[in-house]
Amino acid sequence: MTDPVAGRERAALEAVLMVLDEPTSATDLAAGLNLTVAAVEALLLDLQRDYDGYTVKAPDLETGSNGPKHDVASSPRGFELRNVAGGWRIYSRAEFSDVVGAFVLEGQTARLTQAALETLAVIAYRQPVSRARVSAIRGVNVDSVVRTLTQRGLIEDGGTDPESGAVLYRTTSYFLERMGIGSVAELPQLSPHLPGLEGIEEFYDAGRM
C-alpha cells in the first residue's frame, strides 16, 4: 500500500516543480518543503523515472521465477525532469522542440545571430574574457553583440582584468540551463574540429605587443 504521507510529499514537490522558472537545488527545495535533502533527492529521482516511463510495476515479475522484479517501461511523458545548471526543473522533451517552438513562436524566431553565436562561443570557451580579447579573436568589434548577450542573460560581469582593469565576461547559469549542461566543463571539445584553436591565445598576445 502506498504511504499517504510520502504520496503527499511527492505531490507537493511536483507542484513546486511545475511553477519553477529556473533550476532549483535539492537543498532549496528541501528547505521550502520542510523535508530532508535526502528525502527530496529520492523523490526527485522517483519523479524523473516516472516521467521517463519507468515506474510501472508488473506484479507477475515481482513474484515470478525469472529473477528479481523489474520496472516495466510505459510511454514517457511529453515533459521530463532534468538536473542542469546546479538545480532541478521540468522541461518539455527535446524530441518535441520543433512542435513546442512552432506553437510558442507562431512562426516568429528569436534566435541569436551568427555573430552573437560566435561571440558567445568565444566567451564560453575562453571565460573569463574581456571584450577586447573577444574582438581580437573574432577580428571585429563585439561591443553591441556583448550588450545583446548580456541583455538576454547569457553572459555576465565576471570581474576585472588585474592588469588592464577591463571588464571580464563569463557565461551565466541561464546559459548552462539553455545548453542543458551542469557546468562549462561539459561543453564539447572544439580542438578536433578547429585545428588552429590552440594558437588563438598566442596570436592574440602577439597582437598586443
Secondary structure by P-SEA (a helix, b strand, c coil): cccaaaaaaaaaaaaaaaaccccccaaaaaaaacccaaaaaaaaaaaaaaaaccccccccccccccccbbbbbcccccbbbbbcccbbbbbccccaaaaaaaaaaccccccccaaaaaaaaaaaacccccaaaaaaaaccccaaaaaaaaaaccccccccccccccbbbbbcaaaaaaacccccccccccccccccccaaaaaaaaaac
